[in-house]
């Protein structure tokens, strides 16, 4: 909650009506000093106002960090994300906006965030800005997949489809997934009586690599982007990788704002609402190039994101197979990050096809647009959880206090 500060000064505590009353009293013979005291207006202020009738009201307090136009731009970006941000996300975004535009501010330099008071003031000035409450991770996917949230998403999607008339080749879903140099060897054949069955793996601890994929409702695939968790890049990491793929690095191996903007054609870009996708550069690029971003409901990607529904599972299965084959043909040789691009490419070309893309968009009801793709049975788990919560609340109310 924002702090309720008490005024410590009488400056500008008067209103225009009070000022007019003071002027009238002076015209009737009351001295300026007595009028100032009687109407609680500082003498110098009253004197200046009598001399200059056209003086504007003074702006008290600290100078605003942003202009009205800049604040509106921030609010519009938050609203464009559909499901909004949590307070921590918004504080970071505002700080980055000020830094990016070289705007002087009094924000916290150590945490690189805007202040809580400023955020609450923004919400007060812009009631339509959505702030998401932070949730515990347990049961998030079940509780988020409720009829109200999903209906809201498809209503928004329908409005965008009606407004922009997107064709299938211009409807894209982009998302990242993680792959590792150490994979599950899977099930193997052995003698029935044999209790212990061994299989060679690449090592006990492997390297994790993030891969960003994107596909359209028409079955077009954009070459993937690999993000390695390392300080420096080397061409050796690109060996035998997919044609046209991008390779880059970040300190933690995840997407960040410097990696987000790309030279895409105007499209509908469907993303999850992960904080790593929040980028002022990305938002401005999309805005300037007529790309409309739509975020899916939080924690619902297993049902509403085409890549998760039809693509990533077979892709990872194919990747595991290629890793296992590599280990069998290169005994005593661990899989390293330098092998990942080539192994991933072998799996990618097997899975990245039109039928997989069309299936994912169809199953999620994104294209062809089908707001009724999910039935009441799909929402049954949430309904049961809600009923149980209500029953628990009723029982607690009935329990006597000791």
N, C-alpha and C positions, 0 to 999 in steps of 0.2 A: 504494500500500500504506500502511496506517496505521502510524504510528511505534510502535516497541516501546520504551516508556519504562521505565527501571529505577526501582524503588522507592528513594526517598531518605529514607524514614522507617521506623521500626519500629512505628509505630502500627498496632494491630489486626493484627499479623503472626501472632498466636496464634489457635488454634482453641478451640472450646468444650471439646474433649477435653483440650487442654493446660491450660486454665483449671481444669477439674475435678481434674487431676493436681496442680496447684499448691495447690488448696484441701485436698486429701487430705494433702499433705505438711505443710501448716500445722497441720492437725488432729493430726498425729503429732509436732508439736513444732518444726518448722522455722520460723524467724522469717519475717515477711512480706517483709522486704528481701532476705533470702537466696533466698526462693522466687521473688520477682520477677526476681532476677538469673539464677537457675538455669533458669527456664522462659521467659526472654526476654519478660516482661510488664512494662510500665511500672508502677512502684510505686503511683502514684496510681490507675491503672486497677484494679489488683488490690485495693487498699484499698476503692475504691468498690464493686467487685463483691462483696466480702465483706459490705459493709454492706447492699447491695440486691440480693437474689437475682433480682429480676424486671426488672432493667435490660435494655433491648433493645440489640442490637448497634449500635454507632455507624455512621453513614453518613459515610464519608470522601470526600475529593475535592470537586470542584465540584458545586454543586446542579444537578440535571438541568434542562434547558430546558423540557421538556414533561412532563406527567403521563403515567402509563401509558395512560390513556384517550385523550389527545390523540395520543400516538405510535401507538396502535392505529388511530386514525382516519386518520392519514397513511399508514400501511402498507396499510390497506384501500383507500384511494384509488389508490395505486400499483398494487395488484393488480387493481383494477377495470378498469384500462386494458388488461389482457390481455397486451399485449406489453411492458409495463413502460416505464421511462424510461432514458435514459442518466444518468450520474452528474451531468453539468452540469444537466440538467433537474430532477433530484431536489433538488439543492442550491438551485436557485432556488425550487422549489415549497415547500420547508421554510422558507426565509426569508420567503416571502410569507405562509405560514401563521402564522408568529410575528407578523408585522406586522399581519395582519388581525385577530388575536385579542389584540393588545396584550400579548404575552408578552415579558417581559424576556429578553434573550439576549446572547451575546457573539459573534454572527456578524459577518462582514465587512460593514461598512456601505458601503464603497466599491464592492465588486462585487455587493453585495446577494445573497450566497449563504451557505449554511451551510458549516461546515468539513468537510474531507475525513474527518477523524477521526470526527466525529459521524456522517457518512453510513455509514462502515464499521461503526461501533458499532450503528447502526440495522439494517444488514443482518445483523449477527451475532445480534442479538436477534430478528430476524424473517427467518428463512431463506427463507420463501416469497416474499419481495419479489424481483421480477425486475429486474435492472439490465441494460440493453441496452448492448452494446459499440458504440462509435461506428464507423461504417463509411465507407469511401471511397465516393464517389458513382459511380465507374465500375462498370458491370455490376451495380449494386445491384438493378435491376428483374429482371434475369435470375436472379441468384443467390437473390433472396428468394422467387421463385416456385418453390419446391420442394415436393414432395409432403408432407413432414413438417410444414412450416409451415401449408400449406393444410388438411391433415387436422385439425390442431390447431384451426384456426379454425372449421371446420364441426362439430367435436365440441362446441366451446363454444357455437356457435349452436344446435345441436340440443338441448343441455341447457337453454338459456334458453327455447327454443320449447316444450319439454316442461313446464317449470316454470310459465311465465306464460301459455301458450296465446295468444300474440299473434295478432290477426286482421290481415289485409292492410292495412287502413286505419290500423293503429297501428304499422306497421313503416316507419320513415323512414330515409332516407339523406340526410345533409347534408354539403355540402362547398363550398369556395370555388374560384373560378376568376378569372383575370385577363383584363380586356379593356382595349383601348387606343384612343386617339383616332386612331392611325395604323395602318391595316390594309393587308394585302397586296391589291393591286388584282386579283389573279388573272389568268387568261389572257384575252386579248382577240383579236378577229379583225382581221386586217390583210392587205394584199396579200402574196402568196407570196414575191415577190422582196425585200420590204422587210426589211432586216436589223435596224433599230432601231425598236422600237415603244414609244411612250410612253403613260402613263396617269397621270392626276392623283391624287395622294395628299394627305392632310391636312397633312403636314409631315414634316420629317426626323426630328424628335424629338417624341414625343407624351406624353400623360399616361396613367399606368396606374391603373386602378380595379379594386378587388376586389369581386366579387359573390358573395354566399353564397346558394346555392339549396338547396332541400330538397324531396323528393318521397317519396310513400309507395308501397308495393307495390300499392295499389289505384288508383293514378293521381292521387292528390290532390297538388297543388302548393301549398306555402306561399309567399306573396309573397316575392320575394327581398329581400336587404339589400345596400345599396351602401355601400362604405367608401372614402371619398376621402382621398387623402394631402394633407391641408391642415390649417391651424391652426383655421380657422373655417368653419362651415357657412352656407349661404345657401339660401333656398327656390328660387332659380333653378336649383339643381342637380337639383331634383325635377321639373322641367318635363316633362310628358307621360310620366312614368314609369309602371310597372305599378301597378295598383290595389292598395292595401294595402301597398306596399313600404316598407321602412325605409331611412332615409338617415342616415349618421353619418360621422364622420371619425376618423382616428388619425394620428399623426405620420408613420408610414411607409406608411399605406394598407392595413395588414394587420389581421386580426382580433387582438384582444388580450383579456385577461381581463375588462376592463370592458364589452366588447361581447357577451360570450358568453351570459349567462343570458337566457332568454326564457320567456314564459308559455305553455308547451305543455301539452297533455294527456298523461297517462301513456302512454308509448310505448317501443318498442325503437328506440334511436337509434344508427345505425351511422355511425361516423366513421373517418377515417384517423388515424394516430397522430402527427400533426404536433404539435410542441411548442406551436404557437399555440393548440391546442385544450385545453391543460392549464390548468384554472382551478379554484381551490378554490370560488369562488362557483358556477360551473357544476356542479361535482360535488355540492355540498351541495344546490343547487336540484333536481337530478335525484333525489338520494336522498330528499329531502323530498316530492317529487311523483311518486314511483314510476316514474321514467324510468330504464330500464336502458341504459347506454352500452356498446357493444361496438366495439372498434377492429379494423380489418382488419389483416392482416399488413403490416409495413413494406415500402414500395416495390412493392406488388402492386395498387395501385388501378386500374391499367390492365386488370386481369382480375377483381377482386373488388369494385369499387365501382360500383354501378348508374349513378350520375351520369356517371362517366367512360366507362362502356361504351356507353351508349345516348343520352345527352342532350347533353353538352357539345360534342361534335364538330359535330352538326347545328346546335346553338345558335350556335356561333361562325361557322359557315358562313353562317347566316342573318344574323348581325350584320354580317359583312363585306359581304354583299350590300346591306344597308340603308345602310351607310357609303358604299359605292360609288355607290349611287343618290343619296344626299344630296349627294355631291361633284359629280355630274353636273348636279343641279338647282340647286346653289348654287355656281356657278363662282367661283373666286378666294376662296372662304370656307373657312377651316380648320375642322375639327371640333374643338370644345373640350369640356371636361368638362361644360359646360352643355347639350350636345347628347346626351350619352351615355345618360341615362335614357330619353329618347324613342326613340332609335334601338334601344336594347336592348329596349324594350317591344315594338317592331314585330317584332323577331326572336323574342322570348320567346313571344308569343301564337301564333306559327306552330308552335313546337316543343313547348311544354309541353302535352302531351296524354296521355291514358290509355295509348295504345299504347306510347309511348316509355318511360313509367315501368314498365309491366308487362314490357316487353321487357328492360329493364335488370336488374330483380330476377330474372327468369327466367334470363337468360344467365349471371348470377353464381351461380345456385343458392341464393340467399338465400330467395326465395319464388317458387313452392313450394320448400320445402327439398329440395335435391338435392346431397348431399355428393359424389356421383360425377359432377358436371357436367364436371369436367376429367378427361381420359383420360391414360394414360401418355405418349401422344404430346405432350401439352401440357407435360409435365415433361422432355421429351427433352433440351432445351438444357442444363438444370441437370445432368442425368445425365452428359452428355458432358463438361461442364466439370469435374465431380467426377472422372471417369475420367482426364481430362488432368492434373488436379492431382496425383492419386495417381501417375500415370506419371512426372511431373516429379520428385516426391519420391523415387521409387524410383531414378531415374537419378542424382539428386544423392547418394544414399546409396552408389551403386556407384562414383561418381567418386573416384579416389584423392586424398588430400590432399597438397599440395606444401609 
